[in-house]
Amino acid sequence: MDLRVADSDNHLYEVRDAYTRYIDPAFRDRTFQPVVGDDGVERLMIDGKEFPYHPNQYELVPRPGGLRDVMRAISAGDLGNYYDEDARVPVEEAFVDRDARVELLDMQGVEHTLLFGTTAACVEHYFHTDVDLTYASLRAYNQWLLDDWGFAYKDRVFAAPCVSLLDPDRAVEELEWLLERGVKLVYLRPGPAGHRSPADPIFDPYWARMEEAGVLTACHSSESGYNEFFSVYWGEKPNVSSHDQSAFQWVNFFGDRPIMDTLSAFVLHNLFGRFPDLHVLTVENGSLWVPYLLKNMDKMKGMGRGGPWLGGEVKGRPSDIFKEHIWVAPFHEEDITPLLDTIGPDRILFGSDFPHGEGLAEPREYAERLHDLPDDQVEAIMGGNLRGLLGIA
């Protein structure tokens, strides 16, 4: 098939000054940045503390698509850690430069892509106790992202700036700034927003502008803070790096749990009842949880019918609301048959996670895994659905 591929999950690697180039000078020494210590070692720091989520990735990064090989080497005792120097490769120009990325997309046969940061999905949690630091840092990052990548470069690479809902008024202010600069989608961290549901009516001015502008919300996998908030109650260490988490933490505090909580809040706190034209993407969160969540929401809506309805009473079946407003990008290794049976092919997006180690080294290879599907479903999943969301003919 002559597929027009549109990838919902590409990544850039940030440069050293991504957060400091445009930062308000009052926060320059506190925002996320690499710092060389007295021992000559460069460490990632936030507000005087070492960033624990992952190490420096300015020169060496995990090999694209190399996760399985690395895990086998660790199991065999040939490597000690996912981030060992022997497990990584030098950063390529296409990982940090937009023109080189477009050339690479041409070579890969990818026509359009959504582009997410690498650190950007991980740092907000470590700012959250300081609202001023949060908004200063995210504004600086968004300005850098616009400067180096653009928000719709050549109408092919659609980069996702970050918005935090910690402060309702500042969230609207940041969104207005982004809208003036032609943003197409916004990254929103899964999880609660300052002890509130992201669908709390206090955020309605933000969602009203999102709906009016037709901007997509992308809930990409992130550090949502669950490890810090809940691990200690189960005897686990909080704030460990992403690939040093225990199996228990992977199951309960990362991936499925934050996105399930967030999307069920969108549905059951009636966000879509108040703003029926909003479109939400869940990216790099997998899909195994989708059938369970939809069945559970339908059941529990009945169980909770006599309780309070934050945002207004939900009309209709939660599963139908989910299927109308939410698009899902499964992990490339998953069997998507249950997802197809639950939400249908028109709500599924292809996402490669390139160039991360967990992803596909060659994005188009994913189409081979869909060989049992009709051509029109393959075309929809591999690009048509995302192009429709972006308004691309």
TAZICOR-V97050 format. One record per pair of residues at least 4 apart in sequence whose C-alpha atoms are under 6 Angstrom apart, sorted by the first residue. I is the first residue (numbers start at 1). J is the second residue. Records with the same first field share a line. If there is no record, write none. Layout:
I: J, J
This chain:
5: 110, 111, 382, 383
6: 111, 112, 113, 383
7: 113, 350, 351
8: 113, 114, 350, 351
9: 114, 351, 352, 353
10: 114, 115, 353, 354
11: 115, 116, 117
12: 95, 96, 117
13: 95, 96, 118
17: 21
18: 141, 144
19: 140, 141
22: 140
23: 28, 140
30: 46, 47
31: 46, 47
32: 45, 46
33: 44, 45
34: 43, 44, 45
35: 42, 43
36: 40, 41, 42
37: 41
44: 50, 51
45: 49, 50, 51
52: 241
53: 241, 242
54: 241
57: 61
59: 90, 91
60: 88, 89, 90, 91
61: 88, 89
62: 88, 357
63: 88, 89, 357
64: 355, 356, 357, 361
65: 357, 358, 359, 360, 361
66: 357
67: 357, 358
73: 78, 79
74: 78, 79, 80
93: 97
94: 100, 101
98: 149
105: 109, 110
112: 156, 157
113: 157
114: 158, 159
115: 158, 159
116: 160
121: 222
122: 222, 223
125: 225
127: 134
133: 137
135: 139
138: 142
142: 161
145: 149
146: 150, 151
151: 158, 159, 183
152: 157, 158
153: 157
160: 185, 186, 187
161: 186, 187
162: 187
163: 188
165: 171, 193
166: 193, 194
168: 203
172: 206
178: 183
179: 183
184: 215
185: 215, 216, 217
186: 217, 218
187: 218, 219
188: 219
189: 219
190: 219, 258, 259, 262
191: 224, 258, 262
192: 196, 197
193: 198
199: 266, 269, 271
201: 311
204: 208
209: 213
210: 214, 215
211: 277, 278
216: 279
217: 280
218: 280, 281, 282
219: 282
220: 282, 283, 284
221: 284, 285
226: 230, 253
227: 231, 238, 239, 253
228: 238, 239
231: 236, 238
232: 236
245: 249
249: 253
250: 254
255: 285
256: 260
260: 264
264: 268
265: 269
266: 271
269: 310, 311
270: 311, 314
272: 276
279: 325
280: 326
281: 326, 327
282: 328
283: 329
286: 330, 331
287: 330
292: 296
294: 319
296: 300
297: 301, 318
298: 318
300: 304
301: 305
309: 313
322: 326
323: 343
327: 347, 348
328: 348, 349
329: 348, 349, 350, 351
340: 344, 345
345: 377
348: 381
349: 381
350: 381, 382
352: 359, 360, 363
353: 359
354: 359, 360
378: 382
379: 384
380: 384, 385
387: 391, 392
388: 392
